[in-house]
Each structure stands twice: as C-alpha cells, then as structure tokens.
Amino acid sequence: MIFLSNGDGPAGYTAREAARTNYANINARAPRSAGSPATLGRRACTVPQRLVMAMDIRSHSRPREIQDFIDAARVLFAAETLSKEARTLAIQVFALLERPGAFRYETRERFPACDWLDQALEPHLSASDPFGQVARSIKALEPYIGWSRRMTVANASENFLEGHANGTICGPGGTEERSDLQLGFTIMKPDVRYPDHGHPPEEAYVLMTAGQFRKDRGPWLSPGIGCGIHNIPGAIHAVRSDDNPFLALWCLKV
C-alpha cells in the first residue's frame, strides 16, 4: 500500500517550515571546527558539520553539484511531514550515498516534458532553504541528467508519453552511475496522468510542486508541497498533475 502523509504538526505548520526547522535543528546540534565551510554551495542556509565533512572528504571524487543535490535532498527526506517509513527508507538510501559512484558528465537525450522543468523549479530558485538548493542543483545538473520515460501507457492519459520524464541523478543510467539505489525526480507537464504501476523496490517521494497520488486504484489525494508518500514493495500507485507542472523527488534502494 501507499502511505500518504497527512502533514501532522502544529496548525499552520507547513512542509517548508518543517524542512527549515529540521535543517536548523541538525545544524545547531552539529559541532563546528575552525575554518569549516558554513554554507552549502550558494545557499544562505548553514549546512550540518557532518555533511560539510562528508563533502570535504569526497571533494576529489564527487562533483560539487551532485553533492549539493544529495545534501539538500537528504534534509527534505528527513522532514517530519513524511511518514516514519519514508524517513527510515531515506536514511538507508543516503547512508549508501556516503560512497560515491562513477560519474557521467555527458550531454543526454532530452524529452519534451523537460521543457517544463524551469517552470516547476522557478518558485524555489531564490529560496534559501533545502527546496531552493535542490532546485538550483537540478538546474546546474540539467544537461547531464540521465533522462528516461516509462513506455507502458495502460491507464495513463493520452498525453502521458510526451508529457513526462524521469531524471536520475544517482542510480542506473544517472549522472552518478550506481546499481544499489535510485535518487532523482519526475517532471510532468500539466494535466498528465501517470499509469497505475508497481515495482519491487520500496520507495519514498517528496513533492516540490502540487500534485495528486492514489493507491490501489482508490481516490486521488493531494499531500501538498514538501509532504510525500511511501510505497511498500509491489504497491500499485499512480500520480497526476493538475493545471501546473508536477515535480517530485524519489528515492529507492535497489
């Protein structure tokens, strides 16, 4: 089954505020050493010392743009607006990412839905929080992202094939090639329905835009930006966009 986060928390406590709070709390607990970087890329937010050290250690083996994406995505997947199951899976995925994979800095084939990426990212680009860092990292990596499309169209909208693209940052065919996990995102243009589908790996999502999900061919639900879903292995699920482009991050342990 799919778990859809209900956004539990104090009244008016948004997912973006939860991510900022989580980011600040981690940073406040982390000790700092003299001369350590205090920012993540071009961001105004501080980064936890343990992540700074990880970036320093891997500075010669993992490109900064990929590490920036990983560090910001890690915070979003740790937000309390996600279910415990989603956060637990994310911990396992990001632990695997402590070991870099191989890098493929080469121009990739783009699909028509990629033209909607800028519009989906634009609301976050100037934000000094993890949403903003994810958006800027995707922009920096866009020419090298490993793009793919699902070719099965049963139960999908007629515009599905041309209206969606999956961008793998880390994983098989990704900018960072590896076989133990998948970390990336899905972009869809407005009014696209992704087909009902399932797969063996467990997965978690975080929404960067509005969008709808459903489980077991049930009713459509709207978790909200910064919230997410958790899919157990084999769960049948689907997503769809409204009259705006859809963008959601996902992580899977293969």
Disulfide bonds with the S-S distance in Angstrom:
none
